[in-house]
Amino acid sequence: SSFILAVDRNAEEADFFRIKAWNSQAEAAGEHLGKGRRIAVEGSLRQDVYEKDGEERRAVSIVAKRLEYL
């Protein structure tokens, strides 16, 4: 399972990260997360390569090791 995490940079900008979680972490995320809910993520970066419209694309995601609901 995966979800998008928005991290505010300032009042007008945010960065968006795809978080990947499995098993009990994915279940807990489905139950506890919603827009505006604060969370801390510990994990590792993963670069995915895929093809879209005939072009190779890359996207970085975070594979969650631990999720903490704040």
N, CA, C and O atoms as CSV, one atom per row, in Angstrom:
chain,resi,resn,atom,element,x,y,z
A,1,SER,N,N,0.849,-1.176,0.000
A,1,SER,CA,C,0.000,0.000,0.000
A,1,SER,C,C,0.894,1.237,0.000
A,1,SER,O,O,2.012,1.206,0.513
A,2,SER,N,N,0.407,2.290,-0.561
A,2,SER,CA,C,1.182,3.527,-0.557
A,2,SER,C,C,0.251,4.714,-0.371
A,2,SER,O,O,-0.948,4.641,-0.644
A,3,PHE,N,N,0.829,5.802,0.098
A,3,PHE,CA,C,0.081,7.040,0.268
A,3,PHE,C,C,1.036,8.200,0.048
A,3,PHE,O,O,2.255,8.031,0.084
A,4,ILE,N,N,0.473,9.376,-0.181
A,4,ILE,CA,C,1.267,10.580,-0.413
A,4,ILE,C,C,1.312,11.401,0.875
A,4,ILE,O,O,0.288,11.638,1.514
A,5,LEU,N,N,2.509,11.825,1.236
A,5,LEU,CA,C,2.723,12.665,2.408
A,5,LEU,C,C,3.127,14.053,1.934
A,5,LEU,O,O,4.090,14.196,1.180
A,6,ALA,N,N,2.402,15.072,2.368
A,6,ALA,CA,C,2.732,16.462,2.047
A,6,ALA,C,C,3.534,17.049,3.206
A,6,ALA,O,O,3.152,16.926,4.370
A,7,VAL,N,N,4.646,17.683,2.867
A,7,VAL,CA,C,5.499,18.323,3.868
A,7,VAL,C,C,5.567,19.800,3.522
A,7,VAL,O,O,6.070,20.173,2.462
A,8,ASP,N,N,5.057,20.645,4.421
A,8,ASP,CA,C,5.060,22.089,4.184
A,8,ASP,C,C,6.484,22.624,4.151
A,8,ASP,O,O,7.290,22.331,5.034
A,9,ARG,N,N,6.786,23.413,3.123
A,9,ARG,CA,C,8.074,24.103,3.031
A,9,ARG,C,C,7.942,25.479,3.667
A,9,ARG,O,O,8.813,25.920,4.418
A,10,ASN,N,N,6.846,26.143,3.355
A,10,ASN,CA,C,6.508,27.446,3.922
A,10,ASN,C,C,5.000,27.611,3.746
A,10,ASN,O,O,4.306,26.642,3.437
A,11,ALA,N,N,4.498,28.799,3.935
A,11,ALA,CA,C,3.049,29.009,3.879
A,11,ALA,C,C,2.459,28.741,2.499
A,11,ALA,O,O,1.262,28.482,2.382
A,12,GLU,N,N,3.278,28.800,1.456
A,12,GLU,CA,C,2.755,28.694,0.092
A,12,GLU,C,C,3.183,27.437,-0.656
A,12,GLU,O,O,2.613,27.126,-1.701
A,13,GLU,N,N,4.172,26.710,-0.147
A,13,GLU,CA,C,4.706,25.572,-0.891
A,13,GLU,C,C,4.766,24.318,-0.028
A,13,GLU,O,O,4.888,24.380,1.195
A,14,ALA,N,N,4.676,23.180,-0.706
A,14,ALA,CA,C,4.819,21.891,-0.031
A,14,ALA,C,C,5.542,20.927,-0.957
A,14,ALA,O,O,5.487,21.064,-2.179
A,15,ASP,N,N,6.218,19.957,-0.367
A,15,ASP,CA,C,6.814,18.857,-1.117
A,15,ASP,C,C,5.949,17.629,-0.868
A,15,ASP,O,O,5.368,17.476,0.207
A,16,PHE,N,N,5.867,16.755,-1.869
A,16,PHE,CA,C,5.025,15.571,-1.769
A,16,PHE,C,C,5.878,14.323,-1.945
A,16,PHE,O,O,6.670,14.230,-2.883
A,17,PHE,N,N,5.712,13.362,-1.034
A,17,PHE,CA,C,6.492,12.134,-1.040
A,17,PHE,C,C,5.560,10.930,-1.027
A,17,PHE,O,O,4.574,10.902,-0.291
A,18,ARG,N,N,5.887,9.927,-1.859
A,18,ARG,CA,C,5.133,8.673,-1.842
A,18,ARG,C,C,5.752,7.783,-0.771
A,18,ARG,O,O,6.950,7.505,-0.795
A,19,ILE,N,N,4.917,7.339,0.169
A,19,ILE,CA,C,5.338,6.450,1.242
A,19,ILE,C,C,4.778,5.066,0.945
A,19,ILE,O,O,3.589,4.921,0.663
A,20,LYS,N,N,5.630,4.050,1.008
A,20,LYS,CA,C,5.188,2.671,0.792
A,20,LYS,C,C,5.253,1.929,2.117
A,20,LYS,O,O,6.278,1.945,2.799
A,21,ALA,N,N,4.153,1.279,2.474
A,21,ALA,CA,C,4.069,0.532,3.731
A,21,ALA,C,C,3.376,-0.799,3.465
A,21,ALA,O,O,2.564,-0.914,2.547
A,22,TRP,N,N,3.703,-1.795,4.271
A,22,TRP,CA,C,3.114,-3.123,4.100
A,22,TRP,C,C,2.592,-3.671,5.420
A,22,TRP,O,O,2.924,-3.181,6.500
A,23,ASN,N,N,1.769,-4.697,5.299
A,23,ASN,CA,C,1.255,-5.490,6.417
A,23,ASN,C,C,0.577,-4.613,7.469
A,23,ASN,O,O,-0.288,-3.804,7.135
A,24,SER,N,N,0.965,-4.769,8.737
A,24,SER,CA,C,0.275,-4.047,9.810
A,24,SER,C,C,0.463,-2.536,9.694
A,24,SER,O,O,-0.419,-1.773,10.089
A,25,GLN,N,N,1.600,-2.095,9.156
A,25,GLN,CA,C,1.798,-0.650,8.973
A,25,GLN,C,C,0.809,-0.096,7.961
A,25,GLN,O,O,0.265,0.992,8.153
A,26,ALA,N,N,0.574,-0.832,6.891
A,26,ALA,CA,C,-0.381,-0.384,5.874
A,26,ALA,C,C,-1.794,-0.345,6.445
A,26,ALA,O,O,-2.553,0.582,6.164
A,27,GLU,N,N,-2.150,-1.347,7.243
A,27,GLU,CA,C,-3.479,-1.375,7.862
A,27,GLU,C,C,-3.658,-0.197,8.809
A,27,GLU,O,O,-4.695,0.465,8.787
A,28,ALA,N,N,-2.650,0.070,9.644
A,28,ALA,CA,C,-2.731,1.182,10.595
A,28,ALA,C,C,-2.813,2.518,9.864
A,28,ALA,O,O,-3.553,3.409,10.281
A,29,ALA,N,N,-2.059,2.662,8.780
A,29,ALA,CA,C,-2.104,3.905,8.008
A,29,ALA,C,C,-3.507,4.130,7.459
A,29,ALA,O,O,-4.011,5.253,7.481
A,30,GLY,N,N,-4.135,3.073,6.970
A,30,GLY,CA,C,-5.495,3.189,6.451
A,30,GLY,C,C,-6.488,3.623,7.513
A,30,GLY,O,O,-7.445,4.340,7.218
A,31,GLU,N,N,-6.265,3.193,8.743
A,31,GLU,CA,C,-7.172,3.535,9.847
A,31,GLU,C,C,-6.918,4.928,10.413
A,31,GLU,O,O,-7.863,5.621,10.791
A,32,HIS,N,N,-5.659,5.344,10.475
A,32,HIS,CA,C,-5.305,6.554,11.221
A,32,HIS,C,C,-5.036,7.798,10.385
A,32,HIS,O,O,-5.149,8.914,10.891
A,33,LEU,N,N,-4.682,7.627,9.116
A,33,LEU,CA,C,-4.269,8.792,8.338
A,33,LEU,C,C,-5.432,9.485,7.651
A,33,LEU,O,O,-6.410,8.854,7.253
A,34,GLY,N,N,-5.303,10.778,7.523
A,34,GLY,CA,C,-6.249,11.608,6.798
A,34,GLY,C,C,-5.587,12.952,6.546
A,34,GLY,O,O,-4.516,13.235,7.082
A,35,LYS,N,N,-6.215,13.763,5.744
A,35,LYS,CA,C,-5.653,15.073,5.417
A,35,LYS,C,C,-5.427,15.877,6.695
A,35,LYS,O,O,-6.319,16.002,7.535
A,36,GLY,N,N,-4.221,16.416,6.823
A,36,GLY,CA,C,-3.886,17.234,7.978
A,36,GLY,C,C,-3.341,16.456,9.160
A,36,GLY,O,O,-2.872,17.059,10.125
A,37,ARG,N,N,-3.392,15.135,9.111
A,37,ARG,CA,C,-2.888,14.314,10.219
A,37,ARG,C,C,-1.370,14.304,10.181
A,37,ARG,O,O,-0.775,14.088,9.125
A,38,ARG,N,N,-0.745,14.533,11.318
A,38,ARG,CA,C,0.715,14.571,11.388
A,38,ARG,C,C,1.272,13.170,11.606
A,38,ARG,O,O,0.709,12.363,12.344
A,39,ILE,N,N,2.400,12.905,10.939
A,39,ILE,CA,C,3.033,11.594,11.024
A,39,ILE,C,C,4.542,11.752,10.878
A,39,ILE,O,O,5.015,12.627,10.152
A,40,ALA,N,N,5.294,10.904,11.572
A,40,ALA,CA,C,6.743,10.814,11.391
A,40,ALA,C,C,7.022,9.499,10.673
A,40,ALA,O,O,6.441,8.465,11.000
A,41,VAL,N,N,7.915,9.553,9.697
A,41,VAL,CA,C,8.240,8.369,8.900
A,41,VAL,C,C,9.729,8.089,9.009
A,41,VAL,O,O,10.555,8.980,8.809
A,42,GLU,N,N,10.065,6.851,9.327
A,42,GLU,CA,C,11.452,6.394,9.290
A,42,GLU,C,C,11.524,5.306,8.234
A,42,GLU,O,O,10.721,4.373,8.245
A,43,GLY,N,N,12.475,5.416,7.326
A,43,GLY,CA,C,12.572,4.414,6.278
A,43,GLY,C,C,13.753,4.666,5.369
A,43,GLY,O,O,14.667,5.421,5.701
A,44,SER,N,N,13.721,4.024,4.223
A,44,SER,CA,C,14.809,4.164,3.260
A,44,SER,C,C,14.262,4.659,1.930
A,44,SER,O,O,13.110,4.409,1.577
A,45,LEU,N,N,15.118,5.368,1.202
A,45,LEU,CA,C,14.729,5.879,-0.110
A,45,LEU,C,C,14.859,4.776,-1.148
A,45,LEU,O,O,15.764,3.943,-1.085
A,46,ARG,N,N,13.941,4.785,-2.098
A,46,ARG,CA,C,13.975,3.810,-3.190
A,46,ARG,C,C,13.660,4.540,-4.486
A,46,ARG,O,O,12.703,5.310,-4.556
A,47,GLN,N,N,14.455,4.300,-5.496
A,47,GLN,CA,C,14.204,4.903,-6.803
A,47,GLN,C,C,13.537,3.871,-7.697
A,47,GLN,O,O,14.095,2.802,-7.947
A,48,ASP,N,N,12.352,4.190,-8.172
A,48,ASP,CA,C,11.611,3.317,-9.074
A,48,ASP,C,C,11.765,3.837,-10.494
A,48,ASP,O,O,11.742,5.046,-10.725
A,49,VAL,N,N,11.919,2.928,-11.437
A,49,VAL,CA,C,12.012,3.270,-12.851
A,49,VAL,C,C,10.794,2.674,-13.544
A,49,VAL,O,O,10.492,1.493,-13.375
A,50,TYR,N,N,10.096,3.497,-14.325
A,50,TYR,CA,C,8.920,3.023,-15.045
A,50,TYR,C,C,8.837,3.749,-16.382
A,50,TYR,O,O,9.561,4.713,-16.630
A,51,GLU,N,N,7.948,3.273,-17.230
A,51,GLU,CA,C,7.784,3.880,-18.545
A,51,GLU,C,C,6.402,4.519,-18.640
A,51,GLU,O,O,5.398,3.928,-18.245
A,52,LYS,N,N,6.375,5.743,-19.172
A,52,LYS,CA,C,5.117,6.453,-19.384
A,52,LYS,C,C,5.213,7.193,-20.711
A,52,LYS,O,O,6.175,7.920,-20.960
A,53,ASP,N,N,4.215,7.002,-21.552
A,53,ASP,CA,C,4.188,7.641,-22.875
A,53,ASP,C,C,5.466,7.365,-23.670
A,53,ASP,O,O,5.962,8.232,-24.390
A,54,GLY,N,N,5.989,6.148,-23.529
A,54,GLY,CA,C,7.175,5.754,-24.276
A,54,GLY,C,C,8.486,6.284,-23.732
A,54,GLY,O,O,9.538,6.059,-24.329
A,55,GLU,N,N,8.443,6.985,-22.609
A,55,GLU,CA,C,9.658,7.545,-22.016
A,55,GLU,C,C,9.935,6.907,-20.665
A,55,GLU,O,O,9.017,6.624,-19.895
A,56,GLU,N,N,11.212,6.687,-20.391
A,56,GLU,CA,C,11.601,6.162,-19.090
A,56,GLU,C,C,11.519,7.280,-18.056
A,56,GLU,O,O,12.019,8.384,-18.271
A,57,ARG,N,N,10.892,6.976,-16.952
A,57,ARG,CA,C,10.744,7.954,-15.861
A,57,ARG,C,C,11.300,7.359,-14.576
A,57,ARG,O,O,11.425,6.143,-14.432
A,58,ARG,N,N,11.623,8.234,-13.665
A,58,ARG,CA,C,12.123,7.814,-12.349
A,58,ARG,C,C,11.346,8.555,-11.272
A,58,ARG,O,O,10.991,9.724,-11.422
A,59,ALA,N,N,11.098,7.849,-10.195
A,59,ALA,CA,C,10.405,8.453,-9.059
A,59,ALA,C,C,11.031,7.913,-7.775
A,59,ALA,O,O,11.338,6.725,-7.676
A,60,VAL,N,N,11.214,8.776,-6.815
A,60,VAL,CA,C,11.769,8.368,-5.529
A,60,VAL,C,C,10.622,8.205,-4.538
A,60,VAL,O,O,9.751,9.069,-4.437
A,61,SER,N,N,10.627,7.099,-3.814
A,61,SER,CA,C,9.631,6.875,-2.771
A,61,SER,C,C,10.365,6.532,-1.477
A,61,SER,O,O,11.566,6.260,-1.483
A,62,ILE,N,N,9.634,6.549,-0.385
A,62,ILE,CA,C,10.184,6.183,0.915
A,62,ILE,C,C,9.536,4.871,1.329
A,62,ILE,O,O,8.312,4.784,1.436
A,63,VAL,N,N,10.359,3.845,1.563
A,63,VAL,CA,C,9.866,2.557,2.044
A,63,VAL,C,C,9.877,2.637,3.567
A,63,VAL,O,O,10.938,2.708,4.186
A,64,ALA,N,N,8.691,2.625,4.161
A,64,ALA,CA,C,8.556,2.853,5.597
A,64,ALA,C,C,9.087,1.682,6.411
A,64,ALA,O,O,8.751,0.524,6.163
A,65,LYS,N,N,9.916,2.008,7.378
A,65,LYS,CA,C,10.363,1.040,8.377
A,65,LYS,C,C,9.518,1.217,9.639
A,65,LYS,O,O,9.177,0.255,10.327
A,66,ARG,N,N,9.190,2.490,9.919
A,66,ARG,CA,C,8.396,2.806,11.116
A,66,ARG,C,C,7.545,4.034,10.838
A,66,ARG,O,O,8.022,5.010,10.259
A,67,LEU,N,N,6.290,3.982,11.250
A,67,LEU,CA,C,5.375,5.121,11.165
A,67,LEU,C,C,4.955,5.493,12.578
A,67,LEU,O,O,4.570,4.630,13.367
A,68,GLU,N,N,5.030,6.774,12.892
A,68,GLU,CA,C,4.608,7.252,14.210
A,68,GLU,C,C,3.563,8.337,14.010
A,68,GLU,O,O,3.813,9.338,13.339
A,69,TYR,N,N,2.392,8.134,14.597
A,69,TYR,CA,C,1.293,9.088,14.462
A,69,TYR,C,C,1.419,10.117,15.572
A,69,TYR,O,O,1.417,9.768,16.753
A,70,LEU,N,N,1.530,11.388,15.194
A,70,LEU,CA,C,1.790,12.467,16.155
A,70,LEU,C,C,0.518,13.173,16.578
A,70,LEU,O,O,0.567,14.104,17.381
